[in-house]
Every structure is written in C-alpha cells, then in structure tokens.
Amino acid sequence: MFSQDYFRSLIQVLSVTFTLKKKQDIVGIINQQKVALRI
C-alpha cells in the first residue's frame, strides 16, 4: 500500500502537469485567433 505522502505528491505532480497543459491549450487557442484575425 502506498504511503499518504507519496500519494499526495503524485496528485500534486498530476495537477501541475494538468495546469501547464491547460495553459498551453489556452495559448494555442489565442495564437489561432491571432492568425485568424490576420487573414
């Protein structure tokens, strides 16, 4: 059975990764809109 500290740190890493991915998605959407505005 996993220790609680390990589980907590794993959740922390997953949430940070998810947040970074969300930010990348938002930046990608903004860049797409900038390109669309240029056309």
C-alpha positions as a Python dict, from the first residue, in 0.01 Angstrom:
ca = {
    (1, 'M'): (0, 0, 0),
    (2, 'F'): (126, 346, -88),
    (3, 'S'): (209, 597, 181),
    (4, 'Q'): (-5, 908, 201),
    (5, 'D'): (290, 1140, 130),
    (6, 'Y'): (365, 955, -193),
    (7, 'F'): (0, 974, -297),
    (8, 'R'): (-18, 1345, -215),
    (9, 'S'): (297, 1427, -413),
    (10, 'L'): (169, 1223, -706),
    (11, 'I'): (-157, 1420, -707),
    (12, 'Q'): (43, 1744, -687),
    (13, 'V'): (253, 1648, -990),
    (14, 'L'): (-56, 1549, -1187),
    (15, 'S'): (-237, 1874, -1106),
    (16, 'V'): (69, 2082, -1201),
    (17, 'T'): (104, 1893, -1529),
    (18, 'F'): (-268, 1939, -1600),
    (19, 'T'): (-244, 2313, -1526),
    (20, 'L'): (54, 2355, -1757),
    (21, 'K'): (-126, 2167, -2033),
    (22, 'K'): (-433, 2389, -1989),
    (23, 'K'): (-213, 2699, -2019),
    (24, 'Q'): (-56, 2561, -2338),
    (25, 'D'): (-403, 2492, -2479),
    (26, 'I'): (-515, 2848, -2398),
    (27, 'V'): (-201, 2993, -2559),
    (28, 'G'): (-261, 2776, -2866),
    (29, 'I'): (-620, 2898, -2895),
    (30, 'I'): (-508, 3262, -2860),
    (31, 'N'): (-243, 3212, -3129),
    (32, 'Q'): (-501, 3053, -3360),
    (33, 'Q'): (-729, 3354, -3312),
    (34, 'K'): (-440, 3593, -3386),
    (35, 'V'): (-371, 3406, -3709),
    (36, 'A'): (-742, 3411, -3795),
    (37, 'L'): (-755, 3787, -3737),
    (38, 'R'): (-459, 3838, -3971),
    (39, 'I'): (-631, 3660, -4260),
}
